[in-house]
Amino acid sequence: MRGVSVLLRAGAYCRGSTGQFLIDLDDGNDRINIEKHRRSSHSVLFVKRVNMSRANWSEDCSLLLIILPRLFYCWQIEKATHLTYGREPDKTYAWIDDADQSSLAHIVTVRVVKQVGPRTFIVEVPRYQEFSKIAAILAQQQIHFVEIAGNTHIILSVLAPQSWNHDLSGGRQLFWRTILTHPEMKRVIIGADVTSLPVVLNNLRASEINIEHVYDY
């Protein structure tokens, strides 16, 4: 019963309808081993502390010896890539029409670079997933795109039920694939002119179709 007395000092002792249990209060530094011992009709759960500080230190050192060279290699590749090709910007530029500067000022992530007409602007917008959100916001405000990063065509992907057919104006379905983890859904790739992007986005929103991503080149 030596283990019991040690555990009583280190943890808590509980009695229930299923038997007697000793519950150790682990402090995060030790590894817990659990043994179950049957005595007559009762079950006693012995939770023994095993100090693994030396073993943990050895494991940590071995892990570091594996990870550090790989981290250094990745760092070298990153630096060499930046020296060769430069850093990939996280902003892009768009030429928009039917906008006013006061409404654009309320969109924090949109920065007016230059006004080229009474309601026409060159703006700086974020790339990647954030661009999809910004494009939807601008479309809801009936702001039209003329060019995005110098391009006049764009692709977007949507998630829709299998029964949905793209018959909305402004875009054309390129292809679709079933989502393997959700067979009742499909991913549809739609191509459109940049000038038609607000119409496509608003129509999809009105049809309650989930716009997954607008590809910003």
C-alpha positions as CSV (number, residue, x, y, z in Angstrom):
1,M,0.0,0.0,0.0
2,R,3.0,2.2,-0.3
3,G,1.8,3.6,-3.6
4,V,-1.5,4.4,-2.0
5,S,0.0,6.6,0.6
6,V,2.2,8.4,-2.0
7,L,-0.9,9.0,-4.1
8,L,-3.0,10.2,-1.2
9,R,-0.4,13.0,-0.7
10,A,-0.1,13.8,-4.4
11,G,-3.7,13.5,-5.5
12,A,-7.3,12.9,-4.6
13,Y,-9.1,9.8,-3.3
14,C,-12.7,9.1,-4.4
15,R,-15.2,6.5,-3.6
16,G,-18.2,5.8,-5.8
17,S,-20.7,3.1,-6.6
18,T,-18.3,1.5,-9.1
19,G,-15.4,1.2,-6.6
20,Q,-12.6,3.3,-5.2
21,F,-10.4,5.5,-7.3
22,L,-7.2,7.4,-6.7
23,I,-6.9,10.4,-9.0
24,D,-3.5,12.0,-9.4
25,L,-3.2,15.7,-9.9
26,D,-0.5,16.0,-12.6
27,D,1.5,19.2,-12.7
28,G,2.4,18.9,-16.3
29,N,6.0,17.9,-15.7
30,D,5.5,14.2,-15.2
31,R,4.1,11.5,-17.4
32,I,1.2,9.6,-15.9
33,N,1.0,5.8,-15.9
34,I,-2.4,4.2,-15.0
35,E,-2.8,0.8,-13.6
36,K,-6.0,-0.9,-12.7
37,H,-6.0,-3.4,-9.8
38,R,-9.0,-5.5,-8.8
39,R,-9.5,-6.4,-5.2
40,S,-12.6,-8.4,-4.2
41,S,-15.6,-6.5,-5.7
42,H,-13.9,-3.1,-5.8
43,S,-11.7,-1.5,-8.5
44,V,-8.8,0.6,-7.4
45,L,-7.2,2.9,-9.9
46,F,-3.6,3.6,-9.1
47,V,-2.2,6.6,-10.8
48,K,1.6,6.6,-10.5
49,R,3.8,9.5,-11.1
50,V,6.9,8.7,-13.2
51,N,9.4,11.5,-13.4
52,M,10.4,11.6,-17.0
53,S,12.5,14.9,-17.0
54,R,15.7,13.2,-18.2
55,A,13.8,11.2,-20.8
56,N,11.9,14.2,-22.0
57,W,15.1,16.2,-22.3
58,S,16.7,13.5,-24.4
59,E,13.6,13.3,-26.6
60,D,13.6,17.1,-27.0
61,C,17.3,17.2,-28.0
62,S,16.8,14.4,-30.6
63,L,13.8,16.3,-32.0
64,L,15.7,19.5,-32.2
65,L,18.6,17.8,-34.1
66,I,16.0,16.6,-36.7
67,I,14.0,19.9,-37.0
68,L,16.8,22.5,-36.9
69,P,18.6,21.5,-40.1
70,R,15.3,21.4,-41.9
71,L,14.3,24.8,-40.6
72,F,17.7,26.2,-41.7
73,Y,17.2,24.6,-45.2
74,C,13.8,26.2,-45.5
75,W,15.1,29.6,-44.4
76,Q,17.9,29.4,-47.1
77,I,15.3,28.5,-49.8
78,E,13.1,31.4,-48.8
79,K,16.0,33.9,-48.8
80,A,17.3,32.6,-52.2
81,T,13.8,32.9,-53.7
82,H,13.3,36.4,-52.4
83,L,16.7,37.4,-53.8
84,T,15.9,35.9,-57.2
85,Y,12.2,36.8,-57.7
86,G,11.5,39.3,-55.0
87,R,8.8,39.2,-52.4
88,E,5.3,38.3,-53.5
89,P,3.1,41.3,-52.8
90,D,-0.1,40.8,-50.8
91,K,-1.8,43.8,-52.6
92,T,-3.1,44.2,-56.1
93,Y,-4.6,47.1,-58.1
94,A,-8.0,47.4,-59.6
95,W,-9.6,50.0,-61.9
96,I,-13.2,50.6,-60.7
97,D,-16.0,52.7,-62.0
98,D,-19.3,54.1,-60.6
99,A,-17.7,54.7,-57.2
100,D,-17.4,57.7,-55.0
101,Q,-14.5,58.4,-52.6
102,S,-16.7,58.8,-49.6
103,S,-18.1,55.2,-49.9
104,L,-14.6,53.8,-50.6
105,A,-13.3,55.6,-47.4
106,H,-15.6,53.3,-45.3
107,I,-13.8,50.2,-46.6
108,V,-10.7,50.0,-44.6
109,T,-8.8,47.5,-46.8
110,V,-9.4,49.6,-50.0
111,R,-6.9,52.4,-50.6
112,V,-7.5,55.0,-53.4
113,V,-4.3,55.3,-55.4
114,K,-5.5,57.7,-58.0
115,Q,-8.7,59.3,-59.3
116,V,-8.9,59.0,-63.1
117,G,-12.4,60.3,-63.7
118,P,-15.4,61.8,-61.9
119,R,-16.4,58.4,-60.4
120,T,-13.4,56.3,-61.6
121,F,-10.5,55.3,-59.4
122,I,-7.4,53.1,-59.3
123,V,-7.5,51.4,-55.9
124,E,-5.2,49.1,-54.0
125,V,-6.9,46.0,-52.6
126,P,-5.7,42.9,-50.7
127,R,-5.1,39.7,-52.6
128,Y,-6.0,36.1,-51.9
129,Q,-9.1,35.3,-49.8
130,E,-9.5,38.9,-48.6
131,F,-10.0,39.9,-52.2
132,S,-13.1,37.7,-52.5
133,K,-14.7,39.6,-49.6
134,I,-13.8,43.0,-51.0
135,A,-15.1,42.1,-54.4
136,A,-18.5,41.1,-52.9
137,I,-18.7,44.3,-50.9
138,L,-18.0,46.5,-53.9
139,A,-20.5,44.5,-56.0
140,Q,-23.2,45.1,-53.3
141,Q,-22.5,48.8,-53.7
142,Q,-23.0,48.6,-57.5
143,I,-19.3,49.5,-58.1
144,H,-18.1,48.1,-61.3
145,F,-14.6,46.7,-62.2
146,V,-12.9,47.8,-65.4
147,E,-9.7,45.9,-64.9
148,I,-8.1,43.8,-62.1
149,A,-4.3,43.7,-62.1
150,G,-4.5,44.7,-65.8
151,N,-6.8,41.7,-66.7
152,T,-10.2,41.8,-68.2
153,H,-11.2,38.2,-67.5
154,I,-11.6,36.4,-64.1
155,I,-12.4,33.1,-62.6
156,L,-14.3,32.3,-59.4
157,S,-15.4,29.1,-57.6
158,V,-18.7,28.5,-55.8
159,L,-20.1,25.7,-53.7
160,A,-23.5,24.6,-54.7
161,P,-26.0,21.7,-54.3
162,Q,-25.8,18.9,-57.0
163,S,-29.2,20.0,-58.3
164,W,-28.0,23.6,-59.0
165,N,-27.4,24.6,-62.6
166,H,-25.6,27.8,-63.5
167,D,-28.0,29.7,-65.7
168,L,-27.2,33.2,-64.3
169,S,-26.3,36.0,-66.6
170,G,-22.8,37.5,-66.7
171,G,-20.8,34.3,-66.4
172,R,-20.3,30.9,-67.9
173,Q,-19.7,27.5,-66.2
174,L,-16.3,26.1,-67.1
175,F,-16.5,22.8,-65.2
176,W,-17.6,21.3,-61.9
177,R,-16.5,18.5,-59.6
178,T,-18.3,16.7,-56.7
179,I,-16.9,17.4,-53.3
180,L,-15.8,14.0,-52.0
181,T,-16.4,14.8,-48.3
182,H,-19.9,16.2,-49.1
183,P,-21.3,14.2,-52.1
184,E,-24.5,16.2,-52.1
185,M,-22.4,19.3,-53.0
186,K,-20.3,20.3,-55.9
187,R,-17.6,22.9,-56.7
188,V,-18.4,24.9,-59.8
189,I,-15.8,27.0,-61.6
190,I,-17.2,30.1,-63.4
191,G,-15.5,32.3,-65.9
192,A,-16.6,35.9,-66.4
193,D,-15.5,39.2,-67.8
194,V,-14.2,41.6,-65.1
195,T,-16.8,44.1,-66.1
196,S,-19.5,41.5,-65.4
197,L,-18.1,40.4,-62.0
198,P,-20.5,42.5,-59.9
199,V,-23.5,41.1,-61.8
200,V,-22.2,37.5,-61.3
201,L,-21.5,38.0,-57.6
202,N,-24.9,39.7,-56.9
203,N,-26.8,37.0,-58.8
204,L,-25.0,34.2,-56.8
205,R,-25.7,36.0,-53.6
206,A,-29.4,36.4,-54.5
207,S,-29.5,32.7,-55.3
208,E,-27.9,31.9,-51.9
209,I,-24.9,30.2,-53.5
210,N,-21.7,30.1,-51.4
211,I,-19.0,32.0,-53.2
212,E,-15.8,30.1,-52.3
213,H,-13.1,32.2,-54.0
214,V,-12.5,34.9,-56.5
215,Y,-9.1,34.4,-58.1
216,D,-7.2,37.6,-58.2
217,Y,-4.3,36.5,-60.4
